[in-house]
Amino acid sequence: MRTDGEFWEVEAQMGGPDGKSKVQQCPGRASAMILADAWRGPRWQWRKL
């Protein structure tokens, strides 16, 4: 999840640094959190970038 203070994005990545990723823009923090929770699944780990 990232923001520039105005826009929010959620990025999911599978397969390490060379794996596939998907970015979804969200209208606000609440919707970004909901999407991040849904995407991370049962085996998740936050990583600061």
N, C-alpha and C positions, 0 to 999 in steps of 0.2 A: 504494500500500500504506500502511495506517495502523493504528495500534494505540493503545489507551489503557493499555497495560501488561498487560492481561488478554485482551482480545478483539482479533482481527485482521480487517481488511477489505481487499479489493482492489477498486479502482474502475477501470473502463475507460471512456474517453470518446472519441467520434469526432465530428469536425465542429466543433471549437473550443468556446468557452464556451457557445454556444447549441445545441450538438449533443446527441446522445443519450448517456446514460451508463448503466452497469450496475454495481451493487455486489454483491459476493459475500462473505459472512462465511466465515471459515476458523477451524479449531480451534487453529491455532498458526502460528508464523513459517515453519516449513518448508513447510507446505501453501500458505501465502500466497505464498511465493517461487515455488513450482512453478506456481501459477495465474498469477501476474504474468508469468512467463517465457512461458507458453503464450499468454496474451492479447496480449502486446506485439508478437509477430510479427517479421518480418524488418526492418521499418523502424520502429524505436522510438527514443524519446528520453525519458529520465527528466526529470521536472520537479518541483521542490520546491514544495509548496503550503503 
